[in-house]
């Protein structure tokens, strides 16, 4: 049997499969070795206690923050404690997207979730990657950046009063609580990304539509057009891509790009890839 994990900064999806058939599925908090200590990661993995760790031959873990050898080692050390007899492979969430979307064919794979990323995948490995730089310097089109721009504009009174009133009614929060969460508490990227749920409810409003459209324009202009998008298919995966699919397609069309596929998660493609 094979255990496949696909982890973003917010959520980690775990699937146990046998010859492509799903035996077990669970969602936990996201795992990112850039922001979490070994003990925190181990606590999350321990939530998989319902499964028999001894019966798993392969563990494929794909995660945010797993593009560097030292970060991969942190994850592998934790998983080795729970799966001592398994073959363990640690790879980036970007390779997960590429394998899921492109399979064994070349293409451009893009992630639009809590964070964002992109690459040119040659059918075997990632050949070119424009660094995402994180939600402070980059991550264009991501939930964290969309949330950051929205909250910044909201607190500076840049939106109609009806939208501001609806926001504070929906979240029952205050300016001070928002500032504390962003500047004093852990995982501000997750905190900011949550506000895209509110934006999805009000996406028909021009100010909201334009915010998301322009965020996607930024992603395409700073990332996608650096690849040979006229020759190879362009794919998207992630919660933001999925829930704002119509706007993403309109943005791509305005840039001369026809998305080959838009999915919510790489998992189904990964199950097929590893079958």
C-alpha positions as CSV (number, residue, x, y, z in Angstrom):
1,X,0.0,0.0,0.0
2,X,1.0,3.6,-0.6
3,X,0.5,6.6,1.6
4,X,0.4,9.9,-0.3
5,X,0.5,13.3,1.4
6,X,0.0,16.6,-0.2
7,X,0.6,19.5,2.1
8,X,0.1,23.2,1.7
9,X,0.7,25.8,4.4
10,X,-3.0,25.5,5.6
11,X,-4.0,21.8,5.1
12,X,-2.4,18.5,4.5
13,X,-4.3,15.8,2.6
14,X,-3.4,12.2,3.3
15,X,-4.5,9.3,1.2
16,X,-3.8,5.6,1.6
17,X,-4.2,3.7,-1.6
18,X,-3.9,0.1,-2.8
19,X,-3.6,-0.3,-6.6
20,X,-5.2,3.1,-7.1
21,X,-8.2,2.3,-4.7
22,X,-8.5,4.8,-1.8
23,X,-8.5,2.9,1.5
24,X,-8.2,5.8,3.9
25,X,-8.3,9.6,3.6
26,X,-7.8,12.3,6.2
27,X,-7.1,16.0,6.3
28,X,-4.9,17.5,9.0
29,X,-3.3,20.9,9.5
30,X,-0.7,21.9,7.0
31,X,3.0,21.0,7.4
32,X,5.7,23.4,6.5
33,X,9.3,22.8,7.9
34,X,10.1,26.5,7.4
35,X,7.6,27.4,10.1
36,X,7.2,24.3,12.3
37,X,9.6,22.5,14.6
38,X,10.1,18.7,14.4
39,X,7.9,18.3,17.5
40,X,5.0,20.2,15.9
41,X,5.2,18.2,12.7
42,X,5.3,14.9,14.7
43,X,2.1,15.9,16.5
44,X,0.3,16.3,13.2
45,X,1.5,13.0,11.8
46,X,0.4,11.3,15.1
47,X,-3.2,12.1,14.0
48,X,-2.9,9.2,11.5
49,X,-3.2,6.7,14.3
50,X,-6.2,5.0,12.7
51,X,-4.0,3.3,10.1
52,X,-1.5,0.5,10.5
53,X,1.9,2.0,10.0
54,X,3.5,-1.4,9.4
55,X,1.5,-2.2,6.3
56,X,2.6,0.7,4.2
57,X,5.3,0.0,1.6
58,X,5.8,3.5,0.2
59,X,5.2,7.0,1.7
60,X,5.2,9.9,-0.8
61,X,5.2,13.3,1.0
62,X,4.8,16.4,-1.1
63,X,4.9,19.7,0.9
64,X,5.3,23.4,0.9
65,X,8.8,24.3,2.1
66,X,10.2,20.9,0.9
67,X,12.3,22.2,-2.0
68,X,15.5,22.3,0.1
69,X,17.5,19.3,1.3
70,X,17.7,20.4,5.0
71,X,13.9,20.9,5.1
72,X,13.2,17.6,3.4
73,X,15.4,15.9,6.0
74,X,13.3,17.4,8.8
75,X,10.1,15.8,7.3
76,X,11.9,12.5,6.6
77,X,13.2,12.2,10.1
78,X,9.7,12.6,11.5
79,X,8.1,10.2,9.0
80,X,10.9,7.6,9.6
81,X,9.8,7.4,13.3
82,X,6.3,6.4,12.3
83,X,7.1,4.4,9.1
84,X,10.5,2.7,9.9
85,X,9.9,0.0,7.3
86,X,8.6,2.2,4.5
87,X,10.3,3.7,1.5
88,X,9.9,7.4,2.0
89,X,10.2,10.1,-0.7
90,X,10.0,13.8,0.2
91,X,9.3,16.3,-2.6
92,X,8.0,19.8,-3.0
93,X,4.3,20.7,-3.4
94,X,5.3,22.1,-6.8
95,X,6.5,18.7,-8.0
96,X,3.2,17.3,-6.7
97,X,1.3,19.8,-8.9
98,X,3.5,19.0,-11.9
99,X,3.2,15.3,-11.6
100,X,-0.6,15.5,-10.9
101,X,-1.4,17.9,-13.7
102,X,1.1,17.0,-16.4
103,X,1.7,13.3,-15.6
104,X,4.7,12.3,-17.7
105,X,4.3,15.0,-20.4
106,X,5.9,18.5,-20.4
107,X,3.8,21.5,-19.3
108,X,3.6,24.5,-17.1
109,X,2.2,23.8,-13.6
110,X,0.9,26.5,-11.4
111,X,-0.3,26.5,-7.7
112,X,-2.8,29.1,-6.5
113,X,-3.6,28.3,-2.9
114,X,-2.6,29.9,0.4
115,X,0.7,30.6,-1.4
116,X,1.5,30.5,-5.1
117,X,4.2,28.9,-7.3
118,X,4.8,27.8,-10.8
119,X,7.3,25.8,-12.9
120,X,8.1,24.3,-16.3
121,X,8.1,20.5,-16.0
122,X,9.7,18.5,-18.7
123,X,7.8,15.3,-18.0
124,X,10.3,14.0,-15.5
125,X,11.5,16.9,-13.3
126,X,11.1,20.6,-12.8
127,X,13.3,22.3,-15.3
128,X,12.6,26.0,-14.5
129,X,11.0,27.7,-11.5
130,X,10.4,31.4,-11.0
131,X,10.9,31.8,-7.2
132,X,7.5,32.5,-5.5
133,X,9.4,34.6,-2.7
134,X,6.6,34.1,-0.1
135,X,3.6,36.3,0.6
136,X,5.6,39.4,1.6
137,X,7.8,39.7,-1.5
138,X,5.8,37.6,-4.0
139,X,3.1,34.9,-4.0
140,X,1.1,36.9,-6.5
141,X,-2.5,35.6,-6.9
142,X,-2.3,33.6,-3.7
143,X,-4.9,33.6,-0.9
144,X,-2.5,35.2,1.5
145,X,-1.7,38.1,-0.9
146,X,-5.3,38.6,-2.0
147,X,-6.3,38.6,1.7
148,X,-3.4,41.0,2.5
149,X,-4.4,43.5,-0.2
150,X,-8.1,43.3,0.8
151,X,-7.5,43.8,4.5
152,X,-5.1,46.7,3.8
153,X,-7.6,48.4,1.6
154,X,-10.5,47.7,4.0
155,X,-8.7,49.1,7.1
156,X,-7.8,52.2,5.1
157,X,-11.5,52.8,4.1
158,X,-11.0,52.1,0.4
159,X,-14.2,50.1,0.0
160,X,-17.9,51.0,0.0
161,X,-19.4,51.1,3.5
162,X,-21.8,48.2,2.7
163,X,-18.8,45.9,2.1
164,X,-17.0,47.0,5.2
165,X,-20.1,46.5,7.3
166,X,-20.7,43.0,5.8
167,X,-17.1,42.0,6.6
168,X,-17.2,43.0,10.3
169,X,-20.7,41.4,10.6
170,X,-19.4,38.1,9.0
171,X,-16.2,37.8,11.0
172,X,-17.2,39.6,14.2
173,X,-13.7,40.9,14.6
174,X,-12.1,44.3,15.2
175,X,-9.2,46.3,13.7
176,X,-7.1,45.5,16.8
177,X,-7.7,41.8,16.6
178,X,-6.7,41.8,12.9
179,X,-3.5,43.7,13.6
180,X,-2.6,41.3,16.4
181,X,-3.2,38.3,14.3
182,X,-1.1,39.6,11.4
183,X,1.8,41.0,13.5
184,X,1.9,39.0,16.7
185,X,0.5,35.5,16.1
186,X,1.9,32.6,14.1
187,X,0.9,31.8,10.5
188,X,-0.3,35.3,9.4
189,X,-0.4,33.9,5.8
190,X,-3.1,31.4,6.8
191,X,-4.9,34.1,8.7
192,X,-5.0,36.4,5.7
193,X,-5.9,33.7,3.2
194,X,-9.1,32.9,5.2
195,X,-10.6,36.2,4.0
196,X,-11.0,34.8,0.5
197,X,-14.0,32.9,1.7
198,X,-15.7,36.3,2.3
199,X,-14.6,37.6,-1.0
200,X,-16.0,34.5,-2.7
201,X,-19.4,35.5,-1.3
202,X,-19.2,39.0,-2.7
203,X,-17.3,38.2,-6.0
204,X,-20.1,39.7,-8.0
205,X,-19.3,43.2,-6.6
206,X,-17.0,45.1,-9.0
207,X,-14.4,46.0,-6.3
208,X,-14.0,42.4,-5.3
209,X,-13.9,41.1,-8.9
210,X,-11.3,43.6,-9.8
211,X,-9.2,42.8,-6.8
212,X,-9.0,39.1,-7.7
213,X,-8.6,39.7,-11.4
214,X,-5.7,42.1,-10.8
215,X,-4.1,39.6,-8.4
216,X,-4.2,36.9,-11.1
217,X,-2.8,39.4,-13.7
218,X,0.1,39.9,-11.3
219,X,0.7,36.1,-11.1
220,X,0.6,35.7,-14.8
221,X,2.8,38.7,-15.6
222,X,5.4,37.9,-13.0
223,X,5.4,34.1,-13.4
224,X,3.6,32.3,-16.2
225,X,4.9,34.5,-19.1
226,X,8.5,33.7,-18.1
227,X,7.9,30.2,-19.4
228,X,7.1,29.1,-23.0
229,X,3.4,29.3,-22.5
230,X,2.7,29.5,-26.2
231,X,4.2,26.0,-26.8
232,X,3.3,24.1,-23.6
233,X,-0.1,23.7,-21.8
234,X,-0.7,25.7,-18.7
235,X,-2.3,24.0,-15.7
236,X,-3.6,25.4,-12.4
237,X,-4.3,23.7,-9.0
238,X,-5.2,24.9,-5.6
239,X,-8.2,26.3,-3.7
240,X,-7.9,29.8,-5.0
241,X,-7.7,28.7,-8.6
242,X,-10.6,26.4,-8.1
243,X,-13.0,28.7,-6.3
244,X,-12.3,31.7,-8.5
245,X,-12.0,29.6,-11.7
246,X,-14.2,31.9,-13.8
247,X,-12.1,35.0,-13.0
248,X,-8.9,33.0,-13.5
249,X,-10.1,31.9,-17.0
250,X,-11.0,35.4,-17.9
251,X,-7.6,36.6,-16.7
252,X,-5.8,34.0,-18.7
253,X,-7.9,34.7,-21.8
254,X,-6.9,38.4,-21.6
255,X,-3.3,37.3,-21.5
256,X,-3.6,34.9,-24.5
257,X,-3.5,31.8,-22.3
258,X,-6.0,28.9,-22.4
259,X,-5.8,26.8,-19.2
260,X,-5.5,23.1,-20.0
261,X,-7.0,22.2,-16.6
262,X,-7.9,23.7,-13.3
263,X,-8.2,21.5,-10.2
264,X,-8.8,22.0,-6.5
265,X,-6.1,19.6,-5.4
266,X,-3.3,17.6,-6.9
267,X,-4.3,14.4,-5.0
268,X,-6.4,12.6,-7.6
269,X,-3.6,13.1,-10.1
270,X,-1.0,11.9,-7.7
271,X,-2.9,8.7,-7.0
272,X,-2.9,8.0,-10.7
273,X,0.7,9.0,-11.1
274,X,1.9,6.6,-8.4
275,X,-0.4,3.8,-9.4
